Amino acid sequence: MTRTARSIGFGSVMHKEALRSVSSDVNFASTRFPNYTISANNALVELNEDPKIPSLKEVVAKETAQLLEQQQRLSVRDLAKRFEKGLATAAKLSNEARSREVASLDCHVLLKKLRDMLEKLRDRVVGRNKDDVDEAISMVEALAAQLSQIEGELFLEKEEVKKLAAFLKEATEDAKKVIEEERARAHTEIGNARAAVKKIEQDLNEQDKLARSGDKQDLEELRKEVQEARRIKMLHQPTKEERARAHTEIGNARAAVKKIEQDLNEQDKLARSGDKQDLEELRKEVQEARRIKMLHQPTRVMDMEHEIQALRTQLVEKSMYTIQLNKELEMRKKAEENNTCSYELKGLESLGSCLQIISQRENSLDFSGCLVQWYRVYPGDGKKELISGATNATYAPEPFDVSCFLEAEVVVRGKRETLRTTKPIDPAAGLGGYLESLLRKSEAEFNVVVLKMNGNDLLSNSLHVFHVGKLRLKLSKGKSTKAKEFYSSAMQLCGVRCGGTAAAQSLFWHAKKGLSFTIAFECSRERNVAIMLARRFAYDCNIVLAGPNDRCSGSA
């Protein structure tokens, strides 16, 4: 920064001039102050006698007031405030640069997480989908490289801003030092000038008292002293060049700060526009990755189907209410025909539910002394098929029962009563889509618990895995295999036809002669889809999987 230059020897001249004293033993030839003025070249010019010319006291008072006003004009407080304001602006811009660095770091973390997610996805897919994932990974890496390049450019710009801020700070410190030095010198010189003027006023008072005894020579000395005081005043007044130089420096400082602000604003705009584009591209990449992942993970689709369960629950409640009304209507019709009907079917008439025979007069009924037999009735020709083993008061429909009526015959004390569902058994909602997604795989696995083996109960409830493949069925526990059999005409697979409410989650598997299992699944949905999937794969091998004594000639 350019410093304000001072005249060589200015301080020493002021110091010497301030030490001069006014002679006190002067004589004045006149009783009043003579009329004169100072020309442009500091020469005295005599004026004509004019009674309206102000006295010497008024002139000195006026010059003293001007000197005080000049002292106020010499204040450099505004200049210091401008420099401090510029320094604060530079610090604020530096803080904004730090915040942009934090945002850039967040972008790096997001890119890394996205790349890790795509790497995990690539290990799970094959073929064209794997190529799509590789392409997505390369695009993410390109975005990371582009982001690193932008960060490098921002780092260089940040270094330039730091240099400008350091330069401005150093210039501010130098300006403060110069200001303090000039202020101290100005105060010293102004104090000397005030002392000189005060002494002149005292001398003038004495001269007024001794005016009559003064002579012309003493008056000449007094004139010289007044001229010297005025010269001191003029020396203390800054020149136009010094003022212009100070204004120029202030203007340069303002222009530098303004330029820095404009550059940083442009950088901020470019950085924000670049960040918006990068974020938009990242959003598209994440959406594409999620779409690919959802296409290759049917469980996600299943989760979405489970979210619709709330709406289905309402539909089920309405269906139950409709079924109940139909049952009551049917019972009334039967009551008109035969007043001796005492039982009814309770439960949802759909796949995955459990039907139970209950008494109309009592909440529970002991069927130990009763004979119960369930039948499958086809709606087209009314053909009735006996369901072998279904001799309990509770029965869970299986996939073969879909679109058929279920009928139960109850014989109590030699009295026979027949109960039938009000409509054919409905399929489970969403089960067809689940089956189609599993058909794309070569094998499906289900977590199960083995309840019985060869008709004997097992005390251990350890977790097993039931494998449904295109050519065989397998039951394993860890690395050991309990049973593994290819599809054959001797194999039987159906839902459990006896038991309590857990029958809806269990199936019976007769693997081969002398080896059978009763298996419980986590839910009725998995039990039904496992039966349907095994029957579909077996049908592809020209094998019809059914239960004991079932007469099924159709497809699974």
N, C-alpha and C positions, 0 to 999 in steps of 0.2 A: 504494500500500500504506500502511496505517496504521502510523505509527511509535509506539514506546513513549514515552509522555510522562513527563517527569521533573519533579519538584517544583522550583518556581522558587527559585533561591538555594541549591539543595542542595549544589552543589560548593563554593560560597564558605563555607557554614556548616561543611562538613566540614573545609575547609582551616583555618578559624579555630579550630575545636575541636581539631584535631590539634596546633596550635601551643601550646596551653595546657600548662603544666608543673605538676607537683605540688610543693608546698612540701616542702623537705627538712629544715627546722629546726622540726619539730612536736614537741609533747610529748604523750604519752598518759597519761591518768589511770588507765587500767586496763591490766592485763597481758595481756588477751585481747581479741579482736574482739567487739564487742557483738552481741547477737541482735536482728535486725530483718529485715523483708522489704519489698518494693516492691509497692504495690497497683496496681490497674488504671490509676489516674490518676497514676502515678509518685510516690506519696507513701510516706514511710517509716512502717512499722508496727512498733512494739516488740513483741517476743515475750517470753514468760516464759522464765526461765532453764532451759535444758535441756542437760545434759552431752553429749547425743548429736548436737548440731548440728555439721556439718563445719566445719573451719577455713577461714580465708580463702584459704590456698594451694590447697586442694582446689577451692574455688569458682572461683578464677581459672583453674586448670588445666582444669576442666570447661568454663568459658565459652570458653577458648581453643580447645578441641577442637570445640565447637559452631561457633565462628567459622570454623575450617578446613573443617568440613563444609558450612557455608553458602557458602563460596567455591566448593566443588565444585558445589553446586546452582546457583550463578549461571552455570555454563558454558552457552554458546549453540551449542556445536558441533553438537548434534543438529539445531537449527533450520537451520543453514547447510547441513548434509547434505541435509535435505529439499528445500530450495530448489534445490540442485545436481541432485538426482535429478529434480525436475520439469523443469529445463532440459534435461537429457539426454533425457528422454522426448519433449519437444517437438522436439528435433533428430532423433530417430529417426523420428518421424511425418513430418517434412519430407522425410527420405530416402525413405520409402515413397511419398510423393507424387511424387517425381522418377521412381521406378521405374514408377509408373503412367503418367506422361507418356511414357516410352520405349515402353511397351506400346501406348499410343494411337497413337504415331507409326508403329509396325509395322502397326497396323490400317489406317492411311491408305495406307501403301505397298502393302499387299495389295489394297486396294480399287482403287488406281490401276492396278496390274498387271492385275487382273480386268477393269477397264473397257477398257484397251488391247486385251486379248485379245478381248473382245466386239466392239470396233470393227473389228478385223481380220476377225473372223468375219462381221460384217455385210456387209463388202464382197464376201464370197465367196458369199453366199446370196441368194436372191430369194423373193418370194412370202410365203407364210405363215410360213416359217422366218425370214425377215428380220423379220417383225413380232414373232415370239417373241424374236429377239435384241434388237430395240429395247425390248421390254418388260423383258427382263433388264437392259439398260443403264439404263433408268429406275429399276428397283429398286435397282441398285447406287448410282446417284446419290442416291436417297432414303436409303439406308443411310449414305452419306458425309455427307449433311446432318444426319442424326440423330446420327452420331458427333461432328460438329462442335458440335452443340448440347450434347451431354453433356460435351464438353471445356470448353465455356464455363462450364457449371455447376461443373465440377470446378475451373476456374480461380478462380471467385469464392470457392468454399469454401477453396481453397488460400490466397487472399489473407487471408481471415478467420483461418485458422490461423496465417499469418505474423504478423498483428497480435497475436493472443493470445500467440504465442511471444515477440515483441518486448516486449510488456507484461510477460510473466513474467520475461524476462531483465532488464529495467530494474528490476523490483521486487526481483529477486535481488541486483542490484548495490547498490541502496539499502539492502536489509536487511543486506548484508555490511558496508557502511560504518557503519550504525548499530551493528551488533554489535561492530565493531572499536572504535568510540568508547566504547561502554558498557563493553567489556572493559577498555580502558585506564583509564577512570575508576574502575571497580571495583577494579582492581589497585592504583591509587594510594590509594584510600580504605582498602582492606584493609591496605595497608602502613602507613598512618598509624595505623590502629587497633591493629595489632600493636606498633608502636613505643610507643603510649600504654600498652598492656597490659604491655609489657616494663618500661617505666619504673615502672608501678604495682607490679609485682612487686619491682623493686629497692627502691622506697620501703617496701614492706611488710617486706622483710628488715631494712631499717634500723629500721623501726618496732618489729619484734620485739626488736631489740637495745635500743632505747630505750623499751620498753613501760612499764617501771617509772617512768620519769621523765616520761611523757606526762600531759597533763591532758585534761579533758573537752572543752575548746574545740578542741584539736588533733584529737581524735577526731571532732568534728563536721565539721571540714574534710576529714578522710580519708573520711568517709561521703559528703560531697558529691563528692569526686573519683571514688569508686567509682560513684556514681550517674551522674556524667558519662560514665564509661567504658561503663556499661551503655546509656546513652542513645545513645552513638555506635554501639554494636553494633546497637541497634534501628533506628537510621537506615540502617545498611548492609543490613539485612534487607529484601528486597523485600516489598511489601504484597500482599495477596490480589488487589487490583484489577489490579496490574501483571501478576501471574501469569495471571489470567483473560484479560487483554487479549492477552498473548503466545499463550496457547492458542487464543484465538479466531482470531488471525491465521494461526496454523499450520493450523487446521481449514479456514479459508477457502481457503488456498493448496492444501490437499489436495483440497478439493471442486472448485476450478477445474481442477486437473490431471486429476482423475477425469472431469469433464464433458468436457474436451477429448478424453480417450482414448475415451469413449463415442461422441462425435460422429464421431471419425475411424474408429472401428470400424464404425459404421453406414454411413458414406460408403464404406468399403472393401467392405462386404458388397453395397451397391447397385451399386458399380462392377463387382464381380466377377460378379454376376448379370447385369448388362447386357452385360458382355463375353462371357459364355457364350452368351447369346441371339444376340448379333451374330455370334460365331464359328459357331454352328450354322446361322444363316441364310446366312452366307458359304459354308459347306460345301455347303449345298443348291444355292446359285447356281452354285458351281463345278462340281458334279456335273451340273446341268442344262446348263450351257454345254458341258461335255465330251461329254454325250450328243448335243446338237445338232451339235457339231463332228464327232463320229464318224459321225453319220448322213449328213453332207454331205461327208465325206472318205473315199471307199472305200479309199484307200491305208492308212488306219489299220486297216481290217478285214483288208487283205492282210498287214499286219505281224503282226496277231494270228494269221493262218493260218500265217505263217512260223514263229511260235513253236511251233507244233504239229509242226514238221518233225522234231524229235527222236523223237517217237512214231512218226511215219511211217517214219523210217529203220529202226526196229526191224521194222516191218511189211514193209518192202522187203527187209530181210535174210532174213526168214523166207520171203518170196515167192521170193527168189532160190534159197534152199535147196530149196524145194518144186519150183521149175522145174528145178533141176539134177537132182533125183531123178526127175522125170518124163522128163527128157531121157535120163538113163541107162537108165530102164526102156524108153523108146521105142527107144533104140539097141540094147539087148539083144534086143528083139523083132525089130528089123530084122536084127540080126546072125544070129539064128536062121534068118530067111528068106533073107538074102543076106549072106554073110560078107565081101563086097567093099566095104561102106560105110566111107569113110575120113574123112568130114567131119561137123561139127556146127555148130549156131547158138549163139553166145555173146552174152549180153546180156539185159536185163530186157524182158520182153514187155509193155510198156506204152507209152503215148504220152509222148514226151519222152525216151525212151531211144534207144539205137543198137544195131542187131543186126549181128553180124559173123560171117562164115563162117571157121571155123578148122579146122585138121587135127587129127585125134586123135593122130597120130604126131609132129607137129612143132608148136612154138609159133607159128610164122609160116609163111605160104605165099605164094609169088609167083604171082599170078593173071594175069600178063602173057600167058601162053600158054593161058589158060582162057577159056571162055565162061560168063558168069553172067547169069541173067535172073530177076528177082523177079516174083511174081504175088500178086494179092489174091484170096483164096478166101472166098466167102460161105458161112457155116455152114449156112444153110437148105437150099439146093438144091445146094450144092457147086459152084456156078458159079465158074470161074476167069477172072480178068481180068488181062491183062498190064499191068504198070506200065511205061509208056514211059519210057525213059531210065535205068531202074534196072538197070544192068548192071555194078555194082561189087560187090566182096565185102562192102561196108558199106552199110547202108540204115537211114535214120531214119524210123520210122513217122510219118504225118501224120494229121490228124483223120479223113480218109476211111477209114483203115485200122482205126479203132476197131470192135470187135465182129466183125472178120474175121481169118481165119488168113492168115499170110504164108508164102509158099512160094518157095523158091529152087532153080533148076535149075543144076547145075554140070556142064559138059562138059569133061573133061580127057582128052586123047589118045584122043578118040573114045568115051570112056566117060561115060555120063550118070548123075548121081546127083541125087536129089530130097531137099531138106531142108524141113521144115515146123515152125512153132511148135507147142508142145504145147497151146496154148489160144489163143482169140481175144485180140487186142490190147486191153488194159484202158485206160480213160480215165485221165487224170491227176487226182490228188486235188485238190479245190478249184477246178478249172478252170471248172466250170459256174457256181459262185457269182461268180467273177471276171468271166465273160462277161456274166452278168445285170446286174452293176453297171455295166459299160461300155455296155450296151444303153440305159441311161437317158440317156446323153449323145448329143448330136448328132454328135460327132466324138471320136475317140480318137487320141492321139499317142504314138509310140514312138521312142526313140532307136536309130538303126541306123547301120551302116557298109556302104557299097556296095562289094562285092567284085568284081563283074563288071558290065560294061555292053555289051550286044549280044555277049556271049560273050568279050569281051576283059578281061583282068585289069587292075585299077586299082591303081597303086602307092600312091596317097594313101589313107590310112585316116581321113580327116576325118569328123567326126560329122555325120550327116544326121537328118532327122525324117521319119518315115513316118506320114502322116495317113490314117486310115480313117474315112470319112464315110458318111452314109446314102445319098448319091448318087454319090460318086466316091472315087477313091484319088489321093493326092498325095505326091510325094517332094520335099522342099525342103532347102536348106542356107542357114541364116540367113534373109535376106529374099528370096533368089532361089529360083525354082521349077525343079526339074530335070524333073519330069513331073507332069502332072495330067490324068487321064482319067476320064470317067464310066463306070459299069458297062455293059458291052456283051457280046454273044456272042463277040466276037473277043478279049476279054480272058481271060488265063489266070493262075491263081494256085494254087500248090501248094508243098509242101516240096521242098527240094533233094534230088534222087534220085541224086546221085553225090557223091563226096568222102569225107573222113575222118570223124572223130568230131565235127567242127564242123557236120556236116550237120543235127544235131538243133536247132541254133540259127539255121538259114538257110532262106530261102524263095526261090522263083523267081517273078518277076512279069513277064508279057508284057503290057505296057500296050497296045500297038497294033502294027501291022505295021512291022517295022524298029526297034522299041524294046523292049528287055527288060533286066531288072536281076536280079542275084543279091545279096540283102540279108542281112546278119547282124545278129541281135538280141542284146540283152544276156544273155538266157537263153532256154532252150527254152520256158518257160512263156509268155513274151511272144510268141514266134514262133507258137505254137499258137493262142493266143487271138486274135492278129491275123488268122490265116487263118480261124478260125471266125467272127469278127466281120464280116469282109469278105464271107464267103459268106452270112451271115444278112442283111446289108443288101442284097446283090445279089439274094437270093431274094425279098426284098420288092419288088424291081424286076423280077421275073419273069426273072431271069438266074441261071444256074447256073455258079458259078466252079469250075473244076477244072483239072487239069494237062493236058499234051499227050496227046491220044488217049484221055483218060479217058471212059468211058461211064457217066455218073452222071445218073440221072433223079430221085433223091431230093432231099430238102431238105438244106441245110447243117447 
